[in-house]
Amino acid sequence: MMRTRPLKVALLGCGVVGSEVARIMTTHADDLTARIGAPVELAGVAVRRPSKVREGIDPALITTDATALLKRGDIDVAIEVIGGIEPARTLITTAFENGISVVSANKALLAQDGAALHAAAETHGLDLYYEAAVAGAIPLVRPMRESLAGDKINRVMGIVNGTTNFILDKMDSTGAGYQEALDEATALGYAEADPTADVEGYDAAAKAAILAGIAFHTRVRLDDVYREGMTEVSAADFASAKRMGCTIKLLAILERAADGQSVTARVHPAMIPLSHPLASVREAYNAVFVEAEAAGRLMFYGPGAGGAPTASAVLGDLVAVCRNKLAQATGPGESAYTQLPVSPTGDVVTRYHISLDVADKPGVLAQVATTFAEHGVSIDTVRQQGKDGEASLVVVTHRAPDAALSGTVEALRKLDTVRGVASIMRVEGE
């Protein structure tokens, strides 16, 4: 039987995503009612600038007092699309204290304080859903949290930031330098005026923390994630990658240790073979590659940002939370029973591509090879090119721990025949 009394929704924030959420709630009202089993009503919209014209939204719904909206006593679900830490954290806590389930797209807050928010939701018997926090429209959080709940995930590797993927794709396909590709991304609206959060990997690291917690049933905070940006990636790096049959992507990589006793979480640029599914992800798209014990390899692909795609994920969560409200139930909460420690990046074992500027004279290669051997790093291939007393030496290693490679590089810098280390990049996906 269809319930006639509507479920009331408070929308906290009405920017690019929030306005799309409001639009879809209005234009798809009948479909949402049929899917949920009750009408949903946008009961209030909390904003900072009430004078701004918001097409399609009744001005009577606009308020600058988000706390009062949450405390008025008739709200069933709050949708938080403000972003950042405060006031979002306080408002979500206020919602729980007033019996309101929450749908959020706030990756930064969830990566920093997800455990506390989950605990508050559980204390009050409410839902906290956040599909839109990780990869836009791509269904990823719920499949990992629910569909793969009976499986064991061992590795997650993905492109989770559309801005960086657009920039790197342009560098790869056109030969553009980093700044030129960034300027194009900015002109097209893919990059913010200040792109630091994207290009330095902070955005991807927050998403990595959330995904690692879900994948490995343990608590992983933003501070646990090793992070490298992509601003130093050059056209020369892409040329080297192409010679190896690779391309370069900014990857979030989450791994369970071979002995199952720890996990690692990292974000950094890496070379991946052109044969790997992630190598073909173009433009501003996202894709996440999940390796599970029983299910095998799974790939999730689609638009990872933008108003409409992100709103799609928000509305999907809204439907789920509203259905739970009608059933007087809650969906899955935090699962952190394994309590696995997060290992330092020095323990990570991977391959490396190292480009050195060296003197073009006899014995240089022998010196370099000896230095690698002394630090326990095995060399796979070496390529040397020289002219007029200067040369470049490109070394690709077999798999080795980060700590061993770091020691090797420090020793190389002390050699009188090594002029400098041009670049160091991991090689993944093999």
C-alpha positions as CSV (number, residue, x, y, z in Angstrom):
1,M,0.0,0.0,0.0
2,M,1.3,3.4,-1.0
3,R,1.8,5.8,2.0
4,T,0.3,9.2,1.3
5,R,2.1,11.3,3.9
6,P,5.3,12.5,2.3
7,L,8.8,11.9,3.6
8,K,10.4,15.3,4.1
9,V,13.9,16.1,2.9
10,A,16.2,18.9,3.9
11,L,18.7,19.9,1.3
12,L,21.9,21.4,2.9
13,G,23.7,23.2,0.2
14,C,22.5,24.2,-3.3
15,G,25.4,24.6,-5.5
16,V,26.1,22.6,-8.7
17,V,25.2,19.3,-7.2
18,G,22.4,20.5,-4.8
19,S,20.6,22.4,-7.5
20,E,20.6,19.2,-9.7
21,V,19.3,17.2,-6.7
22,A,16.4,19.7,-6.3
23,R,15.7,19.6,-10.0
24,I,15.5,15.8,-10.3
25,M,13.4,15.6,-7.1
26,T,10.9,17.9,-8.8
27,T,10.9,16.6,-12.3
28,H,11.0,12.9,-11.3
29,A,8.6,13.2,-8.3
30,D,6.1,10.7,-9.5
31,D,8.8,8.1,-10.4
32,L,10.5,8.6,-7.0
33,T,7.2,8.1,-5.3
34,A,6.6,4.9,-7.1
35,R,10.0,3.6,-6.4
36,I,10.0,4.5,-2.7
37,G,6.4,3.7,-1.8
38,A,5.7,7.2,-0.6
39,P,6.0,10.8,-1.8
40,V,9.2,12.7,-1.1
41,E,8.9,16.4,-0.5
42,L,11.7,19.0,-0.5
43,A,10.9,20.7,2.7
44,G,13.7,23.2,3.0
45,V,17.0,24.3,1.3
46,A,19.8,25.7,3.5
47,V,22.2,28.1,1.7
48,R,24.7,30.8,2.5
49,R,23.5,33.3,-0.1
50,P,19.7,33.5,-0.1
51,S,19.6,36.3,-2.7
52,K,21.0,34.1,-5.5
53,V,18.4,33.1,-8.0
54,R,17.8,29.4,-8.0
55,E,15.7,28.4,-11.0
56,G,13.0,25.8,-10.2
57,I,13.2,26.1,-6.4
58,D,10.4,27.8,-4.5
59,P,12.0,30.8,-2.7
60,A,9.9,30.0,0.3
61,L,12.0,26.9,0.9
62,I,15.3,28.9,1.1
63,T,16.8,29.5,4.5
64,T,20.2,30.5,5.9
65,D,19.5,28.7,9.2
66,A,20.4,25.0,8.5
67,T,20.3,24.2,12.2
68,A,16.7,25.4,12.6
69,L,15.7,23.5,9.5
70,L,17.0,20.3,11.0
71,K,15.4,21.0,14.4
72,R,12.0,21.8,13.2
73,G,10.7,18.3,13.9
74,D,9.3,17.0,10.6
75,I,12.4,16.3,8.6
76,D,13.0,12.6,7.7
77,V,16.2,12.8,5.6
78,A,19.0,15.4,5.2
79,I,21.0,15.6,2.0
80,E,24.4,17.2,2.8
81,V,26.2,18.6,-0.3
82,I,28.0,21.5,1.4
83,G,31.4,19.9,1.4
84,G,34.4,20.6,3.7
85,I,34.6,19.9,7.4
86,E,32.6,22.6,9.0
87,P,29.7,23.4,9.2
88,A,29.0,20.0,7.5
89,R,30.2,17.9,10.5
90,T,28.1,19.8,13.0
91,L,25.0,19.8,10.8
92,I,25.2,16.0,10.2
93,T,25.6,15.4,13.9
94,T,22.6,17.7,14.5
95,A,20.6,15.7,12.0
96,F,21.3,12.4,13.8
97,E,20.4,14.0,17.1
98,N,17.0,14.9,15.7
99,G,16.2,11.5,14.2
100,I,17.2,12.4,10.7
101,S,19.0,10.0,8.4
102,V,21.7,11.5,6.2
103,V,22.8,11.2,2.6
104,S,26.2,12.9,2.0
105,A,28.6,13.6,-0.9
106,N,31.3,14.9,1.5
107,K,34.5,12.9,0.8
108,A,36.8,15.1,2.9
109,L,34.6,14.8,6.0
110,L,34.1,11.1,5.6
111,A,37.8,10.5,5.1
112,Q,38.6,12.4,8.2
113,D,35.8,11.7,10.6
114,G,33.9,8.8,9.0
115,A,34.2,6.6,12.1
116,A,32.6,9.2,14.4
117,L,29.8,9.9,12.0
118,H,29.1,6.2,11.6
119,A,29.1,5.8,15.4
120,A,26.6,8.7,15.7
121,A,24.3,7.2,13.1
122,E,24.4,3.8,14.8
123,T,23.7,5.3,18.2
124,H,20.5,6.9,16.9
125,G,19.5,4.0,14.7
126,L,19.8,6.0,11.5
127,D,21.4,5.7,8.1
128,L,24.5,7.4,6.7
129,Y,24.8,6.8,2.9
130,Y,27.5,8.4,0.8
131,E,27.7,6.8,-2.7
132,A,28.3,10.3,-4.3
133,A,31.4,10.9,-2.1
134,V,33.7,8.6,-4.1
135,A,33.2,8.4,-7.9
136,G,30.3,10.5,-8.9
137,A,27.6,8.5,-10.8
138,I,29.5,5.2,-10.7
139,P,27.8,2.7,-8.4
140,L,30.8,1.7,-6.3
141,V,30.3,2.2,-2.5
142,R,27.1,0.1,-2.3
143,P,28.4,-2.8,-4.5
144,M,31.5,-3.0,-2.3
145,R,29.6,-2.5,0.9
146,E,26.7,-4.9,0.0
147,S,27.2,-6.9,-3.2
148,L,30.7,-8.0,-2.2
149,A,30.0,-8.3,1.5
150,G,30.4,-12.1,1.3
151,D,33.7,-11.9,-0.6
152,K,37.2,-10.9,0.3
153,I,38.6,-7.9,-1.5
154,N,42.4,-8.0,-1.9
155,R,43.1,-5.0,-4.1
156,V,41.5,-1.9,-5.4
157,M,43.2,0.2,-8.1
158,G,41.5,3.1,-9.7
159,I,41.3,6.5,-11.4
160,V,39.1,8.5,-9.0
161,N,39.7,12.1,-10.1
162,G,38.4,13.3,-13.4
163,T,40.5,16.5,-13.5
164,T,43.8,14.7,-13.3
165,N,42.8,12.0,-15.7
166,F,41.8,14.7,-18.2
167,I,45.2,16.4,-17.9
168,L,47.2,13.2,-18.1
169,D,45.1,12.0,-21.1
170,K,45.8,15.3,-23.0
171,M,49.5,15.0,-22.2
172,D,49.5,11.5,-23.5
173,S,47.4,12.0,-26.6
174,T,48.6,15.4,-27.8
175,G,52.1,15.7,-26.4
176,A,51.2,18.7,-24.4
177,G,53.1,19.8,-21.3
178,Y,51.5,19.7,-17.9
179,Q,50.7,23.5,-17.7
180,E,49.2,23.5,-21.2
181,A,47.0,20.5,-20.4
182,L,46.0,22.1,-17.1
183,D,45.1,25.4,-18.9
184,E,42.8,23.4,-21.2
185,A,41.2,21.6,-18.3
186,T,40.5,24.9,-16.6
187,A,39.1,26.5,-19.7
188,L,36.7,23.6,-20.1
189,G,35.6,23.7,-16.5
190,Y,37.2,20.4,-15.5
191,A,39.7,22.1,-13.2
192,E,39.0,24.7,-10.4
193,A,40.7,28.1,-10.4
194,D,42.9,26.6,-7.6
195,P,43.4,23.0,-8.8
196,T,45.6,22.0,-5.8
197,A,43.2,19.5,-4.3
198,D,43.0,17.6,-7.5
199,V,46.6,17.8,-9.0
200,E,48.3,17.2,-5.7
201,G,46.2,14.1,-5.0
202,Y,44.3,15.3,-1.9
203,D,40.9,14.6,-3.5
204,A,41.9,11.1,-4.6
205,A,43.5,10.4,-1.2
206,A,40.2,11.2,0.6
207,K,38.4,8.8,-1.7
208,A,41.1,6.2,-1.2
209,A,40.6,6.3,2.5
210,I,36.9,5.8,2.2
211,L,37.3,2.9,-0.3
212,A,40.0,1.2,1.8
213,G,37.8,1.2,4.9
214,I,35.0,-0.4,3.0
215,A,37.2,-2.9,1.1
216,F,39.2,-4.2,4.0
217,H,36.6,-3.7,6.9
218,T,39.1,-1.5,8.8
219,R,39.4,2.1,9.7
220,V,41.5,4.1,7.3
221,R,41.8,7.8,7.7
222,L,43.1,10.4,5.3
223,D,46.3,10.7,7.2
224,D,47.0,7.0,6.6
225,V,47.0,7.4,2.8
226,Y,50.4,8.0,1.1
227,R,50.0,10.8,-1.4
228,E,52.0,12.1,-4.3
229,G,50.8,14.8,-6.8
230,M,51.2,14.7,-10.6
231,T,52.6,18.2,-11.2
232,E,56.1,16.9,-11.9
233,V,54.9,14.5,-14.6
234,S,56.5,15.6,-17.9
235,A,56.3,15.0,-21.6
236,A,59.6,13.1,-21.2
237,D,57.9,10.7,-18.8
238,F,55.2,10.0,-21.3
239,A,57.8,9.4,-24.0
240,S,59.5,6.9,-21.7
241,A,56.2,5.3,-20.9
242,K,55.3,4.9,-24.6
243,R,58.7,3.1,-25.2
244,M,57.6,0.6,-22.5
245,G,54.1,0.2,-24.0
246,C,52.6,2.1,-21.1
247,T,50.8,5.3,-20.2
248,I,50.6,7.3,-17.0
249,K,47.7,7.7,-14.7
250,L,47.2,9.1,-11.2
251,L,46.1,6.0,-9.3
252,A,44.5,5.3,-5.9
253,I,45.9,1.8,-4.9
254,L,44.6,-0.1,-1.9
255,E,46.1,-3.5,-1.1
256,R,45.8,-6.2,1.5
257,A,49.2,-7.6,2.5
258,A,50.1,-11.1,1.3
259,D,49.9,-12.4,4.9
260,G,46.5,-10.6,5.4
261,Q,47.8,-8.8,8.5
262,S,47.9,-5.2,7.2
263,V,46.8,-3.0,4.4
264,T,48.3,-0.1,2.4
265,A,46.6,2.9,0.8
266,R,48.4,5.2,-1.6
267,V,47.8,7.8,-4.3
268,H,50.5,8.6,-6.9
269,P,51.2,8.8,-10.6
270,A,52.2,5.5,-12.1
271,M,53.0,3.9,-15.5
272,I,50.5,1.1,-16.4
273,P,50.6,-1.1,-19.5
274,L,48.4,-0.2,-22.4
275,S,46.8,-3.6,-22.1
276,H,45.4,-2.8,-18.6
277,P,41.7,-1.8,-18.6
278,L,42.5,1.5,-16.8
279,A,44.9,2.6,-19.6
280,S,41.9,3.2,-21.9
281,V,40.1,5.5,-19.5
282,R,40.0,8.8,-21.3
283,E,39.0,12.4,-20.7
284,A,37.5,13.2,-17.3
285,Y,36.1,9.7,-16.7
286,N,36.8,7.6,-13.6
287,A,37.3,3.8,-13.3
288,V,38.0,1.5,-10.4
289,F,39.4,-2.0,-10.7
290,V,38.5,-4.3,-7.9
291,E,40.1,-7.7,-7.3
292,A,38.2,-10.0,-5.0
293,E,38.9,-13.6,-4.0
294,A,35.7,-15.2,-5.3
295,A,34.4,-12.7,-7.8
296,G,37.7,-12.1,-9.5
297,R,38.4,-8.9,-11.3
298,L,35.6,-6.3,-11.6
299,M,35.7,-2.9,-13.3
300,F,33.5,0.1,-12.5
301,Y,33.5,2.9,-15.0
302,G,31.7,6.2,-15.7
303,P,31.6,9.9,-15.1
304,G,33.2,10.7,-11.7
305,A,32.1,14.3,-11.3
306,G,29.7,17.0,-12.4
307,G,26.3,18.1,-11.2
308,A,24.0,15.6,-12.9
309,P,26.2,12.5,-12.4
310,T,26.8,13.2,-8.7
311,A,23.1,14.1,-8.2
312,S,22.3,10.7,-9.7
313,A,24.3,9.0,-6.9
314,V,22.7,11.2,-4.3
315,L,19.2,10.4,-5.4
316,G,20.0,6.7,-5.5
317,D,21.0,6.9,-1.8
318,L,17.9,9.0,-1.1
319,V,15.6,6.2,-2.5
320,A,17.4,3.6,-0.4
321,V,17.3,5.6,2.8
322,C,13.6,6.5,2.3
323,R,12.8,2.8,1.7
324,N,14.6,2.0,5.0
325,K,12.6,4.7,6.8
326,L,9.3,3.1,5.6
327,A,10.5,-0.3,6.7
328,Q,11.6,1.1,10.0
329,A,15.1,-0.4,9.3
330,T,18.6,0.8,8.5
331,G,21.1,-0.2,5.9
332,P,24.6,-1.4,6.5
333,G,26.8,0.8,8.7
334,E,30.5,0.8,9.3
335,S,32.3,-2.5,9.1
336,A,35.7,-2.2,10.9
337,Y,35.9,-5.6,12.6
338,T,39.3,-6.6,11.1
339,Q,41.1,-3.6,12.8
340,L,44.0,-4.1,10.4
341,P,46.9,-1.7,10.7
342,V,47.9,0.5,7.7
343,S,51.5,-0.2,6.8
344,P,53.9,2.6,5.9
345,T,54.6,3.2,2.3
346,G,58.2,2.0,2.8
347,D,56.8,-1.5,3.0
348,V,55.1,-1.3,-0.4
349,V,56.7,-3.5,-3.0
350,T,56.4,-2.4,-6.6
351,R,58.5,-1.8,-9.8
352,Y,60.1,1.5,-10.6
353,H,61.1,3.6,-13.6
354,I,64.1,5.8,-12.7
355,S,65.5,8.4,-15.1
356,L,69.1,9.6,-14.3
357,D,71.2,12.4,-15.8
358,V,74.7,11.0,-15.9
359,A,78.2,11.7,-17.3
360,D,78.7,10.1,-20.7
361,K,81.9,8.2,-19.9
362,P,83.0,4.6,-19.3
363,G,82.1,2.9,-16.0
364,V,78.9,4.9,-15.3
365,L,76.6,2.0,-15.9
366,A,78.7,-0.3,-13.7
367,Q,78.6,2.2,-10.9
368,V,74.9,2.6,-11.1
369,A,74.2,-1.1,-11.3
370,T,76.5,-1.7,-8.3
371,T,74.6,0.9,-6.3
372,F,71.3,-0.8,-7.1
373,A,72.7,-4.2,-6.1
374,E,74.2,-3.0,-2.8
375,H,70.6,-1.9,-1.8
376,G,69.0,-5.1,-2.8
377,V,67.1,-3.7,-5.8
378,S,67.2,-5.9,-8.9
379,I,67.4,-4.2,-12.4
380,D,65.1,-5.4,-15.1
381,T,66.1,-3.2,-18.0
382,V,68.5,-0.3,-18.7
383,R,68.5,2.2,-21.6
384,Q,71.4,4.7,-22.0
385,Q,71.6,7.6,-24.5
386,G,74.5,10.0,-24.6
387,K,75.9,13.0,-26.4
388,D,78.6,15.6,-25.8
389,G,79.7,14.3,-22.4
390,E,76.2,14.1,-21.0
391,A,73.8,11.1,-21.0
392,S,70.5,9.9,-19.7
393,L,70.1,6.5,-18.1
394,V,66.7,4.9,-17.7
395,V,66.5,2.0,-15.3
396,V,63.4,-0.2,-14.8
397,T,63.6,-2.4,-11.7
398,H,62.0,-5.6,-10.7
399,R,59.7,-5.4,-7.7
400,A,61.3,-3.9,-4.6
401,P,60.2,-2.2,-1.4
402,D,59.8,1.6,-1.4
403,A,62.3,1.8,1.5
404,A,65.0,0.0,-0.6
405,L,64.4,2.2,-3.6
406,S,64.6,5.3,-1.4
407,G,68.0,4.2,-0.1
408,T,69.2,3.4,-3.6
409,V,68.2,6.9,-4.9
410,E,70.0,8.6,-2.0
411,A,73.2,6.7,-2.8
412,L,72.9,7.4,-6.5
413,R,72.8,11.2,-5.8
414,K,76.2,10.9,-4.1
415,L,77.9,9.4,-7.1
416,D,80.1,11.9,-8.9
417,T,79.0,10.5,-12.2
418,V,75.3,11.1,-11.5
419,R,74.3,14.7,-12.3
420,G,70.7,14.3,-11.1
421,V,67.6,12.2,-10.8
422,A,65.2,13.4,-13.5
423,S,62.2,11.4,-12.4
424,I,61.1,8.4,-10.4
425,M,57.8,6.7,-11.1
426,R,56.2,3.4,-10.1
427,V,55.1,0.9,-12.6
428,E,51.8,-0.8,-11.8
429,G,49.1,-3.0,-13.2
430,E,51.2,-6.0,-14.2
